[in-house]
């Protein structure tokens, strides 16, 4: 098995020190149960990295271990939901068995009728296991503002908004045991196998393969969602996936590199190169053979950092200039083959898809997304709704468009049919869609009430 075993680093040492500091200073409310401090995944290997033979003996999506967990907003304020972590078998992009983990959640006090399941792929965009959603959401974990896992920390509020709809939720650690940010094929498989695991986990109370399933992700989470949508028809055809929503989609990694070169986004895109190489030995070998000393030092500094720090570390860099090649390194055969395998658009999803993107997105260019949608719609059976927002940018669109994605998914779970075919809409701002305002009000109200002890979505 090719899983990259978690390894110690200076960044991890800092995290351990922070864990000790947090455990010494957190004060629990008088009436609350004592807070336990979960082990950092790098040291929780019995659960996160079960023996290779055990993983290989399981079927994709088969549960290896399960445990209840407590979740908390800002890692301190208990979230009134029922939650478990599932360790299960998945496959990497080469079809080899790997261990995977998902956090499955249901509203506390939910109706007895089987719930729909939304698989939420967070934009982890990081290079270490302590940045993964399964740790970032836990009560007593090192607070994500300290670790730099800002995207997963903030997107936990979106998970709570989904629970407020009365849905069950699966949140996979879709980067896998290699923490392979941007490696879409493995992320898609981990996502689909996480759905399989959730459906077979009796305490969730789902109706097995008859469960209505949706998938959702933004930015780095859209990488996993998009690949899962394209893979579902062949990799997990038994799943009843009724729709997928994705926004800020990195449909072409080479385009991200070109867009970020010498620009603000070079820090996070460099992390994507590191992550992608962890799942591709040929790409890793090419980078190792051609990177110059400055690039090697930069990549080493970014290794094992969460998104907040790796994004902020040395932006506006000439990424391609670190690779000593004749001509554009992205045109080298090894690199081109590796990055082309990560592109979206090669297979049209078998379920309806809702795509939304900022037209002036400064980090993820819109051109490849247009190309992805065109490729989908060039084939029979495509069902794509595509909205381009002209007055947002990459970060703001996630917040602006999330209620629209919830409304769209709510209709899919309710069995409302989507008009067959493809449709593209250009709008000034998705924030002006008045239909989404009640979603904001209801979700915020539920989350705020949850901060004061009310069960969310019950």
N, C-alpha and C positions, 0 to 999 in steps of 0.2 A: 504494500500500500504506500502511496506517495505522499501521505499527509506530512506536512512540515511541522515537526514537533515544536511546541512553544519553547522559546529560548530566552534566557535572561538578557537584560540590557540595562544601560544606565537609566533609560526612561522607566523601565519596570522597577528599578530600585527606588526611584522617586515616588512611584505609585505605592510601593510597599510602605515607605516612610509616611506618606499621606494617610494610608490605611490605619497605621498605628495612631497618628494624630487624631483622625476622625473618631476612632474607637475610644479614645481617651476623653473626647470633648462633647460628644453628642449627648444631649439630655432628653429623656423621653417624658411625655406627659404623665402626670400622676396616675391617671386611670388606664393608661395604655399598657399593652403587653411589652415586656422587655424587647428591645431591638437587638436582633442578632446581626452579626457582620459577616456577610457571605465571603467565602474565599475568592480571591482573584482567579479567573479562569486558568491563568498560567500555572497556578498551584492546585487547581481542582481537577487534576488530570484523570482521576478515576471516572468522573462523569463526562468530561469533555473529550477525553481521548481513551476510550475503552480499548482493550487488546485487539490487535489487528485480526486475529482469528475469530473473535466474537463478531466484529463488524462484517467480515467477509462471509460468515455463516448466515447472516440475516438477509432478508429480502429488502429491496429499496423501499424505504418508508416504514420498515418494521421497527418497533420500539425496542430499545435495548435497556433503557432505564428511565424512570420517571420519579419526580419528587415535587411536592407542593412548595410554592415560594410566595413570599410577600412582596408586593410592589409598592412603590411610593413616588409621589411627585417630589422632585428635587432630592430623591433618595431618603427623605425624612418624613414627609406627610403621607401616612398610609392611604393607599388607594383601595376603596371598598369594592373589591372584585374577588373572584376565585381564580387562582392562577397556578399553573404547574410548568415545570420544565421537562421536556422530553428529549432524551438522547436517542438517536435513531441512525440507521444506515442510509447513506445516499451514495451517489457516484460522482466522480469528477468528470471533466470534459472528455477524458479518454476511456470512460466506462469502468474505471477502477473503483473499488469500494472505499468509501471514506466515512468517518463519523460526522454527525451533524447534530445541532441543537436548535430547538424552537421553544419559544414561550407561548403557551396556549392559555387563553383567558376567556372567562364567561362572566356576564353580569351576575352579581350576587342576588339571589332571589328571582332569577329569570323564570319565565313561564315554562311549564313542563313540555310544551310542544317543541319539537326539534328546531334548533336555531340555524339560520344561515351562517356561513363561515367566511370571514374576510381575512385573507392573508395579506398582511401589511409588511412590505419590504422597506425597512428604514434606509436612509442614506447614510450608512455607517461611514463609508469613505475613509477608512482608517487602516492601520497596519499592525494592530495588536489585538489580542483576544479581550483585554480588559476594556476595549472600546465597543465591544459587541452589545447588541440590545439586551441579550439575556442577563448581562451584568449591569448595564447602565440603568435598567428599569427597577432594579431590586432595592428594597428597603435596606438601609444600612450599608449599601455600597459606597465607595468613595464618590462624593458628589461630582456629577459630570462637568460642572464649571471648573473643577480642579483638574480632572483628567484630560479635558479638551474634547470629550465626546459630545460636542454641542448639538450635532444634528439629531442623533438618537435621543438625547435628553429632551430636546424641544418636541420632537415628533411623538414622544410618548403622550403628549396632549392630544395629538390626532388619533392615537389608539384609543384614548379615553372617549373621544368624540364618537368613534365607531361603536364602542361599547354602549354609549348613550343611546344609540339607535336600537339597542336590543340584540345586537349581533354578537356571535362568538368571534374571537380573533386569534390568529396564529401569527407570531412575529419571529421568523427564522433568522438565525445568524447566518445569512446567506453567503458570507464571504468564506465560510468553511474553515477547516483546521489550518490552512495556510494563510488565513487572513488576506485573501487574494482580492483586494479591491480592484474592480473593473473587469474581472474575469467572468464575463456574462454566462458562458455555457455551464460552469459549475454552479453559479448562483441560481440559475433557472432550475437546475435539477434539485438543489437543496430546497428551493421553494416548493416545488411540486411534491417532493417526498415529505416535507413538513406538513403539507395538507393531508397526505395519506396517513401520517402518524396521528394527526389531530382527529381524523375521522374514525380511527380505530381505538382511540383512547376513551374508555367507557365513561369516566367522570365528566367528560365534555357533554354527554347526552346528545350527540349528533346522530344522524341517521345513515351513517356509513357512506357508501359511494352515492347514495341518493341525496346527500347534503348539497344544497345550493351553495356554490363557492364563488367568491369574487376575489380578485387580486388587485393590489394598489401599490404604487410606488412613485416617488419623485426623485429626479436627479440620479444619484447613485442607486437609489431604490428602484428607479425605472429601468436600470440595467437588468436587475434580477427579474422584475416584472415582465419586461419585454421579452427576455429570453425564455422565461417560463411560458408566456403566451404562445411563442412560436414552437416550443418543444412539446406542449401539452398533448397535441393530437397524436404524436408518436410515442412519447415517453410515458405519459400517464393518461391514456385515452378513456379509462374508466371513470375519471373524475367528472362531475357535473359542474363545470366552470361556466357560469352564466355571463361573465363579463370581466374585463380588466381595464383599469384606469392607469395612465402613466403620463407624467408631465416632466418637462425639462429633460427629455430623454437623450442621453449620450449615444446616439445611433451609430456613430463612427468614431473610433478612438483616434485614428490618425488626424481627423479634422479637429479634434480637441487639442492635440499636440500643436498643430499649426496655428490654431487660434490663440493658444496660451503662450506660445513662444515669445519671449521678451514682453510679456503682458502680466496683468495682475494675477491671472489664474495659474501661473506656471508652478506655484507651490503644490497645489492640490493635484494638478495633472502629472507632476513628477511622481507623486505617490501612486497614481494610477498606473504608471509605467512599472514601478516596483511591484505593485500588486499583480498586474497581468503576467509579469515574468515569473512569479512564483508558481503559476500553473502551467507554464510553457518552458520546458527545459531548453529548447532551441533559442527562444528569445532571451532567456536568462544567460545562456552561453554567449550570445552575440553582444549583449550589453557588457558582460564581464570582460570580453576581449577587446572592446572598442572604447569603453568609457575612459575619459582622461582623469588625472588625479583630482582635479577640482570637483568633477561630477561624482567620482567615487566617494569623496568626503561628504558631499551633499546628500547622496543617497544613504550613506551610513548614518548621517545625522537624523534623517527622516524615519529610518527604520524603527518600528515599534512605537510610533507616535499616533495619537488620535487626530481627528480631522482638524480641530481648532489650531493645534500647534503646527501640524505639517502644512496647512494652508498658509499660515503666517510666516513660516520659515523661508526666507529668501525668495520673495516673489520677483517678477520682472527679470527672469533669468532666460538666457538663451539655451533652452533645453537641448535643441538639436546640436548646438555647438559643443556640448559635452561629449558627443560621440564622434570619434575620429574615423571618418569614412570618406571615400571619394564621392562627392555629390551629396544629395539629400539622403540622410540615413533612413528616412521613412520609405524610400524607394528601393532599399536593399532587399533582395529576394526573401531573406529570412524574416526580416521585420514586416515586410508587406504581407507575407503569408500568415504570420502570427496575428497581426492586427486585423486582417480581413476576416479571420475566423471569429472575431469578437463583434463584427458588425451586425446590426439588426436590419431586417427587411428581406432576408433570404427565404422565409417561409411565412405564408399568410396565416395568422391565428385562426383557429376554428371557432372561437367565441367572439362576440361583439367587443370592440375595443374603443375606448374613449381616450384620445390623445390631446394634450394641450401644451402650448409652448409660447414663450415670450419671443416675439419676432425680433426685438433688439437684444436678445440674450447675450451678455458679454462673456459668459463662460462656456455655454453649450450652444454652438451655432445652429441656427434654424435650418440651414440648407440640407444637412443630412436627414433631419426629421421629415422635411418635405419629400425627400427621396424615399425614405422608408415608407411613408404613407402611400406615395405613388406606386411603389413596388407591391405593397399589399393589394392596392385597388386594381392593379393590372391583372389580377388572377380571379378566377371564378370563386364565388362564395365569400368574398370580402365583406366585412361589416364594420366600417370605421367611421367614427365621428371625430373630426379634427377641428380644434379651435385655436386660432392664433391671436394672442393678445398683443396689441401694439403700444401700450403705455406702461408696461411692467418691465422688470428685468428678472434675472434668474432667482434671486432670493425672495423678492416680493411676490412673485407669481405663485409660489407654493402656498402662501397664506391666503392670497386672493382667490385662488382656484379650488382650494380644498372643499369648500361647501358645494361647489358645482359637481365635483367628483362624487361626493356623498349622495347628492340628489340623483345623479345618474345611476349609481349602484343601488340605491333604494328602489328605483323602478325595476332594475333587473331582478332583484330578489323578490319583488312583488309580481313578477311574471309579465310586466308590461313589455310588449314586443318592441324591438327597434326596427325602424324602417330599413329594409334590406339595401345593401349597397354602401356607397361612400358619400360623405358630405363634409365640406370644409367651410368654416365660418371665420371671417376676420372681424374682430371686435376692437373697439377702443380700449375698454378695460372690462375684464370679467367681474370686477368689483361692482359694476353698475347693474348686474343682473339681480333684480329685486327678489326673484324666486329663492335666492340663496340666503336672504337675511334671516328667515326663521331658523335655518340650520345653525347659523352663528348663535342666535339667541338661545336656542335649546341646548346646544352643545356647551356653551359657556356656563349656562345655568346649572347643567348637570355636573360639570367639572367643579364649579365653585361649591355646590352643595356637597360634592364628594370630599372636598377639603375639610368639611365640617362633620364628616362621618356618615353621610348618606350613601347607600349603595348606588353605584353608577349603572344605569340601564336596567335596573331591576323592576 
